[in-house]
Amino acid sequence: MSDGARVEILEPDHEPGSGVLAMRVRVNGVDVGTLARAPKVHTGDGRTSMTTVTLVLVPSAVEIKGDEDATGNTVIGFA
């Protein structure tokens, strides 16, 4: 199995000993936004299935880039 991303779900200004209200999400150290819903965690067994985390985010920023076609025009497409 391949190495995956490091996902951190954080509560800014967390008080030790209290429950965590997760708000910010970092992936590989990069802030990717705020949680819009509670994360879904599916725990794998480490042999035949991996642990997965499904996040629904309010992103910090959205940037959509396209590739240039043969004529040099930018082309953006969605599958």
Rosetta constraint file for C-alpha pairs under 8 A:
AtomPair CA 5 CA 27 HARMONIC 6.45 0.50
AtomPair CA 5 CA 28 HARMONIC 5.92 0.50
AtomPair CA 6 CA 27 HARMONIC 5.62 0.50
AtomPair CA 6 CA 28 HARMONIC 4.94 0.50
AtomPair CA 6 CA 29 HARMONIC 7.63 0.50
AtomPair CA 7 CA 25 HARMONIC 7.18 0.50
AtomPair CA 7 CA 26 HARMONIC 5.85 0.50
AtomPair CA 7 CA 27 HARMONIC 4.63 0.50
AtomPair CA 7 CA 28 HARMONIC 6.46 0.50
AtomPair CA 8 CA 25 HARMONIC 5.71 0.50
AtomPair CA 8 CA 26 HARMONIC 5.10 0.50
AtomPair CA 8 CA 27 HARMONIC 6.39 0.50
AtomPair CA 8 CA 29 HARMONIC 7.96 0.50
AtomPair CA 9 CA 22 HARMONIC 5.91 0.50
AtomPair CA 9 CA 23 HARMONIC 7.01 0.50
AtomPair CA 9 CA 24 HARMONIC 5.90 0.50
AtomPair CA 9 CA 25 HARMONIC 4.68 0.50
AtomPair CA 9 CA 26 HARMONIC 6.59 0.50
AtomPair CA 10 CA 21 HARMONIC 7.93 0.50
AtomPair CA 10 CA 22 HARMONIC 5.10 0.50
AtomPair CA 10 CA 23 HARMONIC 5.87 0.50
AtomPair CA 10 CA 24 HARMONIC 5.11 0.50
AtomPair CA 10 CA 25 HARMONIC 6.18 0.50
AtomPair CA 10 CA 26 HARMONIC 7.98 0.50
AtomPair CA 11 CA 20 HARMONIC 6.36 0.50
AtomPair CA 11 CA 21 HARMONIC 5.76 0.50
AtomPair CA 11 CA 22 HARMONIC 4.64 0.50
AtomPair CA 11 CA 23 HARMONIC 5.32 0.50
AtomPair CA 11 CA 24 HARMONIC 6.41 0.50
AtomPair CA 12 CA 23 HARMONIC 7.39 0.50
AtomPair CA 12 CA 24 HARMONIC 7.53 0.50
AtomPair CA 14 CA 18 HARMONIC 7.79 0.50
AtomPair CA 14 CA 20 HARMONIC 7.04 0.50
AtomPair CA 22 CA 35 HARMONIC 7.40 0.50
AtomPair CA 23 CA 34 HARMONIC 5.38 0.50
AtomPair CA 23 CA 35 HARMONIC 5.53 0.50
AtomPair CA 24 CA 31 HARMONIC 7.26 0.50
AtomPair CA 24 CA 32 HARMONIC 7.83 0.50
AtomPair CA 24 CA 33 HARMONIC 5.97 0.50
AtomPair CA 24 CA 34 HARMONIC 4.63 0.50
AtomPair CA 24 CA 35 HARMONIC 6.38 0.50
AtomPair CA 25 CA 31 HARMONIC 5.88 0.50
AtomPair CA 25 CA 32 HARMONIC 5.81 0.50
AtomPair CA 25 CA 33 HARMONIC 5.71 0.50
AtomPair CA 25 CA 34 HARMONIC 6.03 0.50
AtomPair CA 25 CA 35 HARMONIC 6.93 0.50
AtomPair CA 26 CA 30 HARMONIC 4.99 0.50
AtomPair CA 26 CA 31 HARMONIC 4.29 0.50
AtomPair CA 26 CA 32 HARMONIC 5.57 0.50
AtomPair CA 26 CA 33 HARMONIC 7.51 0.50
AtomPair CA 27 CA 31 HARMONIC 6.61 0.50
AtomPair CA 27 CA 32 HARMONIC 6.66 0.50
AtomPair CA 31 CA 60 HARMONIC 7.44 0.50
AtomPair CA 32 CA 57 HARMONIC 7.82 0.50
AtomPair CA 32 CA 59 HARMONIC 5.84 0.50
AtomPair CA 32 CA 60 HARMONIC 5.86 0.50
AtomPair CA 32 CA 61 HARMONIC 7.97 0.50
AtomPair CA 33 CA 57 HARMONIC 5.91 0.50
AtomPair CA 33 CA 58 HARMONIC 5.50 0.50
AtomPair CA 33 CA 59 HARMONIC 4.14 0.50
AtomPair CA 33 CA 60 HARMONIC 4.55 0.50
AtomPair CA 33 CA 61 HARMONIC 7.82 0.50
AtomPair CA 34 CA 57 HARMONIC 5.49 0.50
AtomPair CA 34 CA 58 HARMONIC 5.09 0.50
AtomPair CA 34 CA 59 HARMONIC 6.36 0.50
AtomPair CA 34 CA 60 HARMONIC 7.40 0.50
AtomPair CA 35 CA 39 HARMONIC 7.76 0.50
AtomPair CA 35 CA 55 HARMONIC 7.16 0.50
AtomPair CA 35 CA 56 HARMONIC 6.05 0.50
AtomPair CA 35 CA 57 HARMONIC 4.64 0.50
AtomPair CA 35 CA 58 HARMONIC 6.08 0.50
AtomPair CA 36 CA 56 HARMONIC 5.52 0.50
AtomPair CA 36 CA 57 HARMONIC 5.02 0.50
AtomPair CA 36 CA 58 HARMONIC 5.68 0.50
AtomPair CA 37 CA 55 HARMONIC 7.49 0.50
AtomPair CA 37 CA 56 HARMONIC 5.79 0.50
AtomPair CA 37 CA 57 HARMONIC 7.38 0.50
AtomPair CA 38 CA 55 HARMONIC 7.54 0.50
AtomPair CA 38 CA 56 HARMONIC 7.74 0.50
AtomPair CA 39 CA 53 HARMONIC 6.70 0.50
AtomPair CA 39 CA 54 HARMONIC 5.75 0.50
AtomPair CA 39 CA 55 HARMONIC 5.10 0.50
AtomPair CA 39 CA 56 HARMONIC 7.11 0.50
AtomPair CA 40 CA 53 HARMONIC 5.63 0.50
AtomPair CA 40 CA 54 HARMONIC 5.05 0.50
AtomPair CA 40 CA 55 HARMONIC 6.83 0.50
AtomPair CA 41 CA 51 HARMONIC 7.26 0.50
AtomPair CA 41 CA 52 HARMONIC 5.87 0.50
AtomPair CA 41 CA 53 HARMONIC 4.58 0.50
AtomPair CA 41 CA 54 HARMONIC 6.52 0.50
AtomPair CA 42 CA 51 HARMONIC 5.52 0.50
AtomPair CA 42 CA 52 HARMONIC 5.25 0.50
AtomPair CA 42 CA 53 HARMONIC 6.43 0.50
AtomPair CA 43 CA 50 HARMONIC 6.91 0.50
AtomPair CA 43 CA 51 HARMONIC 4.34 0.50
AtomPair CA 43 CA 52 HARMONIC 6.60 0.50
AtomPair CA 44 CA 48 HARMONIC 7.59 0.50
AtomPair CA 44 CA 49 HARMONIC 4.76 0.50
AtomPair CA 44 CA 50 HARMONIC 4.35 0.50
AtomPair CA 44 CA 51 HARMONIC 4.27 0.50
AtomPair CA 44 CA 52 HARMONIC 7.44 0.50
AtomPair CA 45 CA 49 HARMONIC 5.69 0.50
AtomPair CA 45 CA 50 HARMONIC 6.60 0.50
AtomPair CA 45 CA 51 HARMONIC 7.56 0.50
AtomPair CA 46 CA 50 HARMONIC 5.72 0.50
AtomPair CA 46 CA 51 HARMONIC 7.57 0.50
AtomPair CA 64 CA 76 HARMONIC 7.99 0.50
AtomPair CA 65 CA 76 HARMONIC 6.76 0.50
AtomPair CA 66 CA 74 HARMONIC 5.72 0.50
AtomPair CA 66 CA 75 HARMONIC 5.08 0.50
AtomPair CA 66 CA 76 HARMONIC 4.37 0.50
AtomPair CA 66 CA 77 HARMONIC 7.34 0.50
AtomPair CA 67 CA 74 HARMONIC 5.53 0.50
AtomPair CA 67 CA 75 HARMONIC 5.39 0.50
AtomPair CA 67 CA 76 HARMONIC 6.73 0.50
AtomPair CA 68 CA 72 HARMONIC 5.19 0.50
AtomPair CA 68 CA 73 HARMONIC 5.20 0.50
AtomPair CA 68 CA 74 HARMONIC 4.34 0.50
AtomPair CA 68 CA 75 HARMONIC 5.80 0.50
AtomPair CA 69 CA 73 HARMONIC 5.57 0.50
AtomPair CA 69 CA 74 HARMONIC 6.37 0.50
AtomPair CA 69 CA 75 HARMONIC 6.42 0.50
